[in-house]
């Protein structure tokens, strides 16, 4: 570890984020853990460490951290969205749907959560429902390329391939 280890939580968190961005996940894990030992309720550390834990496949730790974040900030839609992503990654799709619905109950216009909900519906073979969700997301941000591409694929999978191709061409 670098000399940031003896520093306070903000310096530890800064180092953890730097290492995380560089892809040095093992060391980033150590720094997030140290930051949380000093400040157990640090919402940024809980969220970022929860994301990192999901990235390395430690879904149990990811959920623990993100659920702690949601308890600290029950009206934080991003916390519930992240919980939904971890449930999706671990194959618990009903729990993912519940978490994403909870996030949308807090912020019904969250482009991120709408896109994640659309992806979940599409993955579950409910392409027509995904189309509706993606359209709602595009009403919020019509220029979002990722959502446009996801909508085009969902359109194609729901039997509206021409509309999907047209959307791709216009995007």
N, C-alpha and C positions, 0 to 999 in steps of 0.2 A: 504494500500500500504506500501511497505517497504521504507526504508530511501533512496533508489535510486531515488525517485521521485524528489528530489531537485537537482539531479546530471545533468550533461550535456547529450546531445543526445547519445553519445557512451555508457555511463553507462546505460541509459534508454533502449537502444536497446539490450544490453547484458542481462538485466533483463527480457525484453520482450521475448527474445529467450529462456532463461532458463525456464520461466513460460510456454511458448508455448510447449516446449519439454516435460515438466512435465504434460501437459494436463490441466493446469490452464488457460483456454482460456479467461475467463472474465478478470482476472487481466492482462494477456498478452495484451489483447486489450487496456487496459488503458495505459500500458507502450508504446506500439507502437504508440498510439495516441499522447502521451506526447513527444515522440522522434520526431515525425513528426511536432509537433507544433514548436519545436526548430530548426529542420532542414527539412523543407517541401520537399526538393529535395533529401533526403537521399534514394538512390536507394535500398539499402538493406531493409530499413524499409518499403518502399512502396511495395516491392515484398513480404516480409514475412507477413506484415499486410494484403495484398491482399489475400494471401494463407489462412491465419487464417479466414478472413471474408468469404471466400468460404467454409471453413470447418464448420463454424457455420451457413451456409445457407444465409448469407447476400450477395447475388450475386451483388446487386446494388453497395454496398460499395466496394466489391472486384473488380468489373470492373472499378470503379472510380479510385481506387488506381493503378491498373495495367495499365490502359490507361495513367495515369499520368506518370508512369514509362516508358511506350513506347514512350511518347512524349519527355521525357528527353533523352532517349536512343533509337532512332528510329531503330538503327541497332542491338539492343539486341534481338536476336531470343528467348531467354528465356522469356522475357516479353510477346511477342506475343504468345508463347506456353502457358503461364499461362492464358492469356486472353482466349485462345481457351478452356482450361480446365474449366474456369468459365462459358463460354457460354455453354459448354457441360453439366455442372452441372445444369444450369438453363433451359436446354431444348431448347436452341436456336442453333440448330444443323447447320444451314446454316452459321450463324455467327461464330460458332466454326470452321467449315471447312475453312472459309476465313482467320481466325486468324492463324490457323495451316499452311495453304498454304503460308501465309505471312512469318511465321517463317521459313518455308522450303525454301522460296525464299532468305532469309538471310543466312541460314545455311542448305544446302540441305543434309548434312551428320549428322544431329543431331539425334542420336539414340532415345533420349527422344521424340522429336517431331514426328519422323517417327512412333514410337510405339503408340503415342497418335492418330496420323492420322489413323493408322491401326485399332485401337480400335473404332474410330468414324465410319469408313467405315463398319466395322464388325457389329456394333450396328445398323447401318442403313440398314442392310441386304445385303450389298455388299461384301460378303465374298471373292469372287475371287479377287476383287481389294485389299482387306485387305491382302490377301496372298502375292500379289506382293510387297506391302509396307513392310510387315514383312520380306520378303526375302531381300529386300534392307537394312533393319535395321540389319539383321543378317550378311550381307556382311561386315558391319562396325564392328560388334562385334559378331562373331559366337558363343561365349560362353554365351551370355545373356539368362539366363534361362527363364525369364519372356516372352521375345519375342519368344523363342522357344515354350513355352506353348501356347501363343496366336496364333502363326502360326499353331500349331497342331489343335487347336479348329477351326480356320478359314478353314483349309484344310478339316476337317470333315464336316463343315457346307457347304462347296462348292462342296461336293460330292467326295472328295478324302480321305475318312476315313482311308483307309489303309496307305496312306502316313502320315497322322496325327499320327496314332498309331506307325508307324515306327520311326517317329521323337521323339515321347514321349519316346520310348524304348531307343533310342540312347542318348537322353538327360540325 
